[in-house]
Amino acid sequence: MPMMIALKERIKKLIWSNLKEHFPLELEKIDIAPTPQIKFGDLALAFPFHLAKLMKKPPRELAQKIAPQLSSLPGISKAEAAGGGYINLFLDRELFFLDQIRSLASPSLKPEEKKVIIEHTNINPNKAAHIGHLRNAVLGDTLSRCLKYKGENVEVQNYIDDTGIQVVDVVLGFMDIEKKNLDEIKKIPGKFDYYCWDLYTKAASFLADNPGAKKRKSTILKHIENNQDPEAGIAHYISRRILKAHLETMKRIDVTYDVLPCESSILFLRFWDKAFQKLKEKKALYYVKKGVNQGCWVMALDEEEEKEKIIVRSDGTITYVGKDIAYQLWKFGLLEKDFHYKPFIKENGRTIWITDKEEQENAPSFGNGSLVYNVIDSRQAYLQKIVVQGLKSLKYLKEAKNSIHFSYEMVALSPKSLKDLDIPLSKQDEAKSFHEVSGRKGLGIKADDLLDRLDNKALDEVKTRNPDLSLIQQQDIAHKIAIGALRYFMLKFARNSLIVFDFEEALHFEGETGPYLQYTSVRINSIFRKLHEKENFDRQHLSSLSEMEKIDLDSLAPQEYDDFWEVILYASQYEEEILHSIQSLEFSQLAKFTFNLCQKFNAYYHKYSILSEKDKNIKRIRILVIHDIQTILNTILSLMGIPVPDRM
């Protein structure tokens, strides 16, 4: 019997099988929920209220009649009528506990899709990644990990807007401000993404101060889209070099991808031409002959603030949303075209592929998903609606429904964090409770700077706690703590909540933080290490069924029995929490569940020692408890991308 989801499904089928001949009960009407308190039972049934309406009888009367028939079901020790018509089930706790231990390596979640495509990160390849991009990547990566755990075939894409206006700004900066050609750009040493961060800010000021530069920018954009050098060659070099820097940044927090679809490939392989043809055939677009949008191809909208959206500008260039419609059609396999692919980099023994102009031998195929998640911040909600409207206009209604905008709010920084990063603030800025990131204004925290500071702060703490370790060991532990701190901080807030990042809050070893979760698992490792040192205990024996044929829970004192059952029953719900998080796209729920699980375990262990316990049966039960909790905890931590250090 696997975890709680599978147990509930099995109980539902048993109930229906036992009652269907005597009661007009449908399987889908049998809902199983937790009871308000464990003393009332472990699971609650409400279906007598549904039967009462059909049979014209009081629900309490039906519950009293049905409850005795459920007490004999396998895995149930007792069933009682409760309240106005509920039935409370008490599980066979010994059987449940042992079955849970046995099933820890067998997830009960099942795949439902042909292929799930997740597009996330999507940093414009014109400058260094900043803190906001880290939240996008952490959310997208956590979704990917959870869906893979569920058994889904997941493909992770990182869309590279290598012909967009942000890249154009940097090309303009190199060519018109710094007067550099491609060979000179290639010779720029050091962190190229940092160099372009500053140049992008200069270009924004240059464009604001020189009205004629906007026409030049338009020319550069057109040359890049039409693959005309030198602009196209410079844009290609800039975007690829910065992309490699972005991938290195994301690798630091254990985020990776399967394929990097490039906007330039969409243009070169004429994906847009195919999409444009489809949209015109279905009359989803129309040409404007006069007015403010004269000469443009637009899509009619139902929005009050805007009646039509430009898809193709009057100069023939395509807007971002137009290219995104073509891209979304390809993701669902609706474009009747595919990219060409070539290896871009190898990472931990796997290849990250990038779209290319020419077909490569032995390249895999990508796209053709049945469900698509686009992880993009909430400011892009309007454009995402237009992409979905494009699918609807083409009568791809199922795909429109399965095109999911995974939105989230931005990340800001506390004034204290800015001071920690040696960023000067005016007195007016110091009075603000948080500061927004703006790459165009040059205000923001580069992701690598943030990660460096987290690593250094964690290292200071590790050196204090573990002075006997080598520097390499200390750095490894510190980096894992830094990753745990960052990733948990990005997940613990509701996705539509503004995050104000603070170093001290994120790195704290107590409270609702990543390090606290890591510490709990490290603490359990320490217990097993001491058991091995003192008693030559081999943890591998716990996976042997012969070691768990029978346990005697009655040997526990009443209070420990209740505490034991509370933590075991709570832990058993973890797959439900994973599934709820996937369905709601709210991973703060999973983060909160994990924190609560750690609290419950630490409270249990504080009260009930293992190493000093003399009774062998009680000691064995407690060992099984911490094994169960740690296995579940480590599973969830891995889904959130939080590593577990050897020591802390």
C-alpha atoms as one frame of an Amber mdcrd trajectory, in Angstrom:
protein
   0.000   0.000   0.000   1.804   3.165  -1.131   1.303   6.632   0.327  -1.881
   8.476   1.291  -3.101   9.130  -2.272  -2.992   5.434  -3.166  -4.461   4.467
   0.213  -7.431   6.784  -0.280  -8.025   5.459  -3.787  -7.954   1.885  -2.508
 -10.334   2.704   0.352 -12.728   4.493  -2.020 -12.895   1.458  -4.302 -13.411
  -0.890  -1.341 -16.222   1.279   0.031 -17.939   1.475  -3.334 -17.556  -2.262
  -3.934 -19.071  -3.068  -0.530 -21.968  -0.608  -0.702 -22.961  -0.333  -4.373
 -25.533  -3.153  -4.218 -27.447  -1.563  -1.344 -26.911   2.172  -1.837 -27.094
   4.410  -4.962 -23.470   5.438  -4.502 -21.150   6.617  -7.286 -17.404   6.120
  -6.913 -16.602   9.780  -7.677 -18.921  10.922  -4.865 -16.748   9.282  -2.231
 -14.494  12.041  -0.907 -11.970  11.311   1.804 -10.593  14.161   3.908  -8.592
  14.521   7.137 -10.523  14.809  10.388 -10.292  18.096  12.337  -8.339  16.298
  15.080  -6.647  12.900  15.163  -8.608  11.905  18.289 -11.762  11.876  16.125
 -10.184   9.513  13.604  -7.668   9.588  10.775  -9.916  10.084   7.743 -13.438
  11.449   7.328 -16.176  10.472   4.835 -19.000  12.861   3.904 -20.856  10.808
   1.265 -23.840  10.024   3.614 -24.941  13.628   3.012 -25.062  12.920  -0.731
 -26.945   9.652  -0.194 -29.409  11.410   2.113 -30.605  13.610  -0.756 -31.096
  10.597  -3.039 -32.694   8.295  -0.469 -34.689  10.929   1.441 -33.239   9.787
   4.757 -31.326  11.622   7.496 -27.550  11.537   6.836 -26.847  10.615  10.475
 -29.089   7.551  10.167 -27.278   6.454   7.003 -23.860   7.007   8.586 -24.809
   4.859  11.587 -26.005   2.100   9.288 -22.951   2.168   6.996 -20.135   2.619
   9.564 -20.175  -0.985  10.916 -19.825  -2.304   7.353 -16.595  -0.335   6.895
 -14.850  -1.423  10.099 -13.865  -4.741   8.547 -12.208  -3.251   5.459  -8.496
  -4.104   5.073  -6.333  -1.396   6.648  -9.216  -0.006   8.755  -9.342  -0.739
  12.484 -12.585   1.080  13.243 -15.305   3.236  11.628 -17.649   5.520  13.568
 -20.589   7.737  12.700 -19.891  11.328  13.727 -21.644  14.673  13.768 -24.661
  15.117  11.527 -23.695  12.380   9.078 -19.946  11.927   8.778 -18.118   8.624
   9.055 -14.696   8.714  10.672 -12.177   6.006   9.830  -9.397   4.847  12.141
  -6.496   3.259  10.280  -4.662   0.117  11.293  -1.651   2.068  12.473   0.912
  -0.720  12.608   0.028  -1.881   9.100  -0.019   1.710   7.804   3.362   2.528
   9.316   5.101  -0.555   7.933   3.485  -0.165   4.522   4.627   3.440   4.420
   8.214   2.401   5.158   8.064  -0.278   2.452   6.632   2.051  -0.178   9.001
   5.004   0.262  10.808   4.226  -2.996   7.575   3.740  -4.988   5.804   7.006
  -5.890   2.059   6.560  -6.348   1.532   9.601  -8.598   0.779   8.788 -12.223
   1.474  10.695 -15.479  -1.444  12.159 -17.417   0.142  13.912 -20.405   1.899
  12.850 -23.605   4.553  15.490 -22.993   4.774  18.544 -20.746   6.796  21.507
 -21.998   8.018  24.072 -19.486   9.492  27.325 -20.755  11.334  29.226 -18.073
  14.221  31.614 -17.278  14.105  33.391 -20.685  16.660  36.068 -19.895  17.297
  38.582 -22.657  20.869  37.777 -23.808  22.015  41.367 -23.569  23.383  41.592
 -20.012  23.982  39.657 -16.800  21.149  37.799 -15.075  19.626  39.547 -12.061
  17.829  38.416  -8.911  14.387  38.422 -10.565  15.571  35.856 -13.087  16.520
  33.563 -10.213  12.918  33.439  -8.997  11.715  32.534 -12.505  14.302  29.774
 -12.805  13.625  28.350  -9.328   9.852  28.243  -9.917  10.211  26.675 -13.349
  12.816  24.170 -12.205  10.735  23.128  -9.181   7.701  22.583 -11.409   9.850
  20.467 -13.723  11.208  18.357 -10.855   7.724  17.775  -9.404   6.248  16.793
 -12.759   9.126  14.380 -13.385   8.527  12.867  -9.942   4.885  12.457 -10.970
   6.138  10.462 -13.953   5.483  13.007 -16.688   7.649  13.282 -19.786   9.010
  16.804 -19.246  10.922  18.990 -21.680  12.491  22.180 -20.340  12.970  25.053
 -22.756  14.765  28.351 -22.253  13.675  30.762 -24.987  16.445  33.050 -26.204
  15.252  36.380 -27.599  18.446  36.961 -29.590  16.866  39.382 -32.101  14.843
  41.486 -29.645  15.116  45.191 -28.930  17.227  44.645 -25.794  19.947  42.978
 -27.880  19.520  45.769 -30.441  20.291  48.329 -27.721  23.599  46.623 -26.902
  24.498  46.313 -30.602  23.805  50.042 -30.938  25.949  50.657 -27.851  28.928
  48.816 -29.334  28.599  50.233 -32.855  27.451  53.810 -32.265  28.680  54.671
 -28.759  31.901  52.659 -28.426  32.564  52.437 -32.211  33.649  48.790 -31.917
  33.531  46.168 -34.661  33.013  42.429 -34.107  36.728  41.596 -33.794  37.177
  44.294 -31.151  34.104  43.080 -29.249  35.501  39.540 -29.199  38.662  40.784
 -27.484  36.793  42.234 -24.496  38.108  40.263 -21.478  36.438  39.144 -18.284
  32.745  38.896 -17.477  31.211  39.963 -20.757  27.666  39.889 -19.346  28.721
  42.443 -16.705  30.316  44.639 -19.374  27.083  44.594 -21.373  25.047  45.354
 -18.240  26.747  48.759 -18.049  26.650  49.286 -21.825  22.898  48.601 -21.909
  22.366  51.391 -19.382  24.521  53.737 -21.466  22.536  52.837 -24.586  19.250
  53.630 -22.809  20.559  57.109 -21.917  21.929  57.583 -25.442  18.551  56.768
 -26.966  16.775  59.113 -24.582  19.151  62.012 -25.346  19.373  61.501 -29.127
  15.987  61.399 -30.897  17.631  60.410 -34.176  19.042  57.272 -32.563  15.598
  55.679 -32.519  15.612  55.508 -36.320  19.060  53.941 -36.198  17.747  51.413
 -33.667  14.922  50.501 -36.035  17.436  49.955 -38.857  19.601  47.713 -36.646
  16.532  45.662 -35.676  15.564  45.175 -39.315  19.106  44.156 -40.296  19.251
  41.624 -37.454  15.865  40.147 -38.371  16.957  39.883 -42.021  20.333  38.358
 -41.045  22.329  41.275 -42.494  25.870  41.907 -41.296  27.565  43.506 -39.491
  24.587  43.991 -37.144  23.410  40.363 -37.339  26.905  38.974 -36.728  27.443
  41.225 -33.715  24.018  40.339 -32.293  24.756  36.633 -32.723  28.120  36.859
 -30.961  26.770  38.988 -28.097  23.764  36.750 -27.473  25.731  33.480 -27.560
  28.512  34.685 -25.274  26.053  36.110 -22.764  23.892  32.978 -23.010  26.861
  30.872 -21.912  27.309  33.186 -18.935  23.608  32.807 -18.050  23.858  29.023
 -18.186  26.868  29.131 -15.855  24.891  31.310 -13.444  21.925  28.927 -13.459
  24.205  25.932 -13.048  25.248  27.419  -9.698  21.703  26.852  -8.381  21.384
  23.471 -10.144  19.046  24.651 -12.907  19.456  23.273 -16.411  17.551  22.884
 -19.701  16.938  20.489 -22.572  16.781  22.923 -25.466  17.339  26.624 -26.174
  14.928  27.777 -28.904  16.170  31.041 -30.438  14.071  33.817 -31.869  16.530
  34.120 -34.746  15.697  30.521 -35.707  11.992  31.317 -35.719  12.731  34.080
 -38.224  15.319  32.233 -40.324  13.250  29.056 -40.645  10.196  31.190 -41.431
   8.092  29.904 -38.554   6.416  33.267 -38.515   5.548  33.052 -42.215   3.705
  29.790 -41.555   1.936  31.207 -38.508   1.145  34.432 -40.384  -0.426  32.430
 -43.198  -2.569  30.456 -40.745  -3.691  33.596 -38.927  -4.656  35.338 -42.158
  -6.520  32.291 -43.467  -8.617  32.136 -40.294  -9.080  35.931 -40.409  -7.482
  36.204 -36.970  -5.478  39.185 -38.307  -6.455  42.070 -40.504  -4.537  44.804
 -42.308  -5.122  48.416 -41.188  -5.392  50.888 -44.068  -5.781  54.096 -42.080
  -5.571  55.540 -38.604  -2.907  55.308 -35.933  -2.059  51.681 -36.861  -2.011
  52.282 -40.616   0.106  49.742 -42.495   0.122  47.232 -39.605  -1.331  43.757
 -39.281  -3.332  43.630 -36.058  -5.371  41.188 -33.992  -8.794  42.273 -32.736
  -9.055  42.163 -28.932 -11.902  42.063 -26.461  -9.996  44.220 -23.986 -11.521
  47.551 -22.981  -8.193  49.361 -22.845  -7.064  48.178 -26.269  -9.236  47.067
 -29.198  -6.446  45.809 -31.432  -2.896  44.613 -30.959  -0.166  45.167 -33.514
   1.352  41.865 -34.614   3.322  43.084 -37.659   4.547  46.693 -37.661   4.179
  48.978 -40.677   7.904  48.559 -41.470   7.398  44.785 -41.734   9.109  43.834
 -38.458   7.279  41.402 -36.190   6.357  42.237 -32.628   7.380  40.023 -29.730
   3.855  38.643 -29.348   3.717  37.655 -33.028   6.865  35.583 -32.743   5.562
  34.143 -29.482   2.361  32.955 -31.183   4.484  31.117 -33.768   6.619  29.661
 -30.988   3.554  28.502 -29.044   2.124  26.822 -32.149   5.402  24.939 -32.555
   5.395  23.834 -28.910   2.065  22.084 -29.484   3.196  20.576 -32.801   0.713
  22.715 -34.769   3.107  24.510 -37.098   4.004  21.544 -39.338   7.608  22.705
 -39.112  10.524  21.977 -36.790  13.765  23.649 -35.819  17.212  22.372 -36.647
  19.330  21.621 -33.583  22.972  21.424 -32.617  24.754  20.801 -29.303  25.443
  24.050 -27.448  27.202  22.894 -24.285  27.634  19.728 -22.246  26.657  19.967
 -18.600  27.154  17.160 -16.081  27.296  14.582 -18.846  24.195  15.778 -20.676
  23.838  17.948 -23.767  21.930  21.210 -23.899  20.769  21.718 -27.486  20.214
  25.009 -29.307  18.214  25.725 -32.432  20.286  26.342 -35.544  20.024  27.351
 -39.199  21.306  24.038 -40.529  20.155  20.510 -39.838  22.526  18.351 -37.779
  22.829  14.576 -37.907  21.562  12.584 -34.914  19.863  15.621 -33.379  16.855
  14.819 -31.160  13.384  16.173 -31.779  11.762  18.668 -29.440   8.355  20.283
 -29.037   5.040  18.582 -29.796   3.747  18.869 -26.228   0.234  18.267 -24.944
   0.530  20.710 -22.013   2.641  23.874 -22.000   3.657  26.050 -19.051   5.081
  29.506 -19.739   6.861  30.766 -16.622   6.743  34.536 -17.079   6.208  37.301
 -14.538   2.769  38.797 -13.952   3.615  41.945 -15.929   3.423  39.792 -19.082
  -0.111  38.545 -18.334  -1.653  40.716 -21.048   0.705  39.451 -23.760   0.124
  35.875 -22.625  -3.626  36.426 -23.067  -2.983  37.532 -26.641  -0.941  34.389
 -27.340  -3.839  32.261 -26.051  -6.279  34.341 -28.096  -4.157  33.581 -31.152
  -4.616  29.848 -30.496  -8.349  30.313 -30.005  -8.607  32.328 -33.224  -7.079
  29.378 -35.066  -9.676  27.057 -33.430  -7.040  25.262 -31.362  -9.288  25.342
 -28.322  -7.749  22.380 -26.459  -4.269  23.814 -26.891  -5.475  27.249 -25.774
  -6.805  25.649 -22.593  -3.521  23.787 -22.092  -1.391  26.887 -22.580  -0.743
  27.854 -18.958   0.739  31.163 -17.868   2.672  30.395 -14.672   2.814  33.965
 -13.416   4.643  35.360 -10.423   5.480  38.708  -8.876   8.858  40.373  -9.043
  11.720  40.252  -6.556  12.800  43.440  -4.856  15.614  44.095  -2.403  15.635
  45.438   1.112  17.768  48.558   1.739  19.928  46.443   4.069  20.629  43.927
   1.269  21.681  46.751  -1.042  24.083  47.972   1.638  25.426  44.404   2.012
  26.234  44.515  -1.697  27.942  47.913  -1.358  25.354  49.692  -3.512  25.104
  53.328  -2.406  21.658  54.701  -1.576  20.440  58.252  -1.288  18.647  59.290
   1.903  15.400  59.193  -0.064  16.118  55.625  -1.209  17.051  54.532   2.314
  13.546  55.482   3.440  11.973  53.021   0.993  10.982  49.597   2.298  12.189
  47.892  -0.900  13.773  48.634  -4.264  12.637  47.293  -7.620  15.055  45.896
 -10.193  15.462  47.875 -13.434  18.085  46.681 -15.899  17.520  49.659 -18.193
  18.291  52.041 -15.319  21.151  49.858 -14.155  19.444  49.354 -10.774  19.538
  45.744  -9.778  21.515  42.962  -8.249  23.376  40.731 -10.622  22.586  37.106
  -9.863  26.248  36.116  -9.597  26.951  38.940  -7.131  24.037  37.780  -5.014
  25.195  34.152  -5.129  28.775  35.153  -4.299  27.584  37.069  -1.260  25.379
  34.180  -0.122  28.301  31.768  -0.515  30.596  34.052   1.486  28.106  34.652
   4.286  27.374  30.932   4.548  31.106  30.176   4.555  31.652  32.512   7.515
  29.011  30.570   9.456  30.386  27.156   8.443  33.944  28.114   9.461  32.679
  29.113  12.890  30.734  25.885  13.360  33.223  23.488  11.705  36.776  24.848
  12.123  38.203  21.318  11.857  37.137  20.847   8.225  39.326  21.682   5.238
  38.591  24.834   3.273  37.305  22.759   0.322  34.878  20.932   2.609  33.770
  24.190   4.188  33.181  25.766   0.776  31.162  22.782  -0.424  28.920  22.891
   2.642  28.602  26.683   2.416  27.561  26.548  -1.235  24.878  23.945  -0.508
  23.574  26.082   2.339  23.542  29.138   0.059  21.570  27.248  -2.620  19.128
  25.977   0.004  18.691  29.461   1.431  18.065  31.066  -1.943  15.761  28.412
  -3.385  13.607  28.115  -0.271  13.328  31.895  -0.015  12.133  32.044  -3.633
   9.543  29.320  -3.008   8.150  30.060   0.440   6.165  33.119  -0.627   2.968
  32.844  -2.651   3.888  33.328  -6.294   1.762  36.456  -6.631   3.437  38.034
  -3.605   6.216  40.548  -3.957   9.465  39.172  -2.512  11.761  41.560  -0.663
  15.029  39.651  -0.458  17.095  39.904   2.708  20.353  38.008   3.296  20.006
  37.528   7.035  16.420  36.304   6.790  17.276  33.814   4.030  20.400  32.386
   5.705  19.067  32.033   9.239  19.540  28.517  10.633  16.300  28.710  12.613
  12.788  29.554  11.527  11.220  29.127   8.101  14.393  28.963   6.022  16.208
  26.569   3.731  19.087  26.033   6.188  16.585  24.956   8.879  15.240  22.241
   6.563  18.767  21.154   5.653  19.741  21.094   9.326  16.875  18.690  10.089
  18.116  16.149   7.542  21.733  16.633   8.638  20.623  16.036  12.230  19.071
  12.682  11.283  22.244  11.719   9.425  24.166  12.482  12.587  21.899  10.167
  14.597  22.480   7.284  12.180  26.213   7.989  12.146  26.341   7.756  15.948
  24.257   4.568  15.890  26.780   3.051  13.526  29.740   4.189  15.622  28.299
   2.965  18.942  26.316  -0.105  17.896  27.587  -0.932  14.403  24.042  -0.246
  13.202  23.620  -0.692   9.440  20.902   1.528   8.012  20.597  -0.715   4.964
  18.762  -3.241   7.137  15.788  -0.878   7.311  14.946  -1.557   3.667  14.652
  -5.293   4.352  11.070  -6.455   4.841  12.250  -9.153   7.245  13.301  -6.328
   9.580   9.749  -4.945   9.605   7.429  -7.921   9.730   6.015  -6.922  13.096
   6.269  -3.985  15.433   4.467  -3.474  18.724   3.138   0.074  18.942   1.378
  -0.811  22.202   4.795  -0.744  23.879   4.831   3.025  23.461   3.556   5.209
  26.272   0.188   6.865  25.433   1.703  10.310  24.824   4.479   8.967  22.612
   1.937   6.840  20.746  -0.053   9.984  19.913   3.054  11.986  18.991   4.362
   9.120  16.858   1.096   8.845  14.948   0.770  12.600  14.399   4.152  12.901
  12.682   3.751   9.679  10.650   0.260  10.566   9.427   1.351  14.098   8.542
   4.385  12.858   6.607   2.227  10.435   4.614   0.458  13.368   2.957   3.535
  14.565   1.096   2.519  13.238  -2.316  -0.832  14.973  -1.977   1.051  18.187
  -1.251   3.212  17.685  -4.347   0.122  17.119  -6.474  -1.692  20.133  -4.987
   1.341  22.308  -5.686   1.451  21.175  -9.317  -2.261  21.748  -9.795  -2.292
  25.178  -8.134   1.226  26.185  -9.255   1.665  27.325  -5.666   4.902  25.838
  -4.392   4.717  27.924  -1.242   2.303  25.207  -0.039   4.943  22.524  -0.524
   7.542  24.730   1.172   5.217  25.283   4.150   4.418  21.569   4.407   8.148
  20.770   4.479   8.794  23.356   7.184   5.908  21.968   9.280   7.223  18.426
   8.810  10.640  19.507  10.096   9.051  21.214  13.082   7.031  18.114  13.938
  10.069  15.870  13.647  12.304  18.132  15.759   9.615  18.327  18.446   9.305
  14.516  18.393  13.046  13.905  18.587  13.445  16.479  21.371  11.024  14.455
  23.503  12.082  10.921  22.561  15.754  10.012  22.547  17.049   7.235  20.329
  20.665   6.810  21.360  19.926   6.443  25.072  16.752   4.304  24.782  17.154
   0.862  26.406  13.967  -0.844  25.175  14.871  -2.477  21.834  11.340  -2.388
  20.395  10.797   1.277  21.274  14.240   2.135  19.936  13.448   0.321  16.692
  10.177   2.225  16.288  11.957   5.541  16.794  14.667   4.578  14.308  11.988
   3.693  11.752  10.283   7.042  12.395  13.386   9.111  11.665  14.172   6.948
   8.622  10.657   7.533   7.311  10.759  11.278   7.939  14.196  11.777   6.424
  13.385   9.783   3.288  10.277  11.880   2.710  12.074  15.103   3.655  14.979
  14.434   1.286  12.543  13.627  -1.523  10.811  16.976  -1.119  14.086  18.854
  -0.725  15.319  17.378  -4.007  12.090  18.491  -5.708  12.708  22.018  -4.440
  16.343  21.786  -5.599  17.693  22.050  -2.059  20.835  19.922  -1.486  21.645
  18.315   1.851  25.184  18.977   3.156  27.136  16.350   5.071  27.436  18.675
   8.051  26.301  22.149   9.092
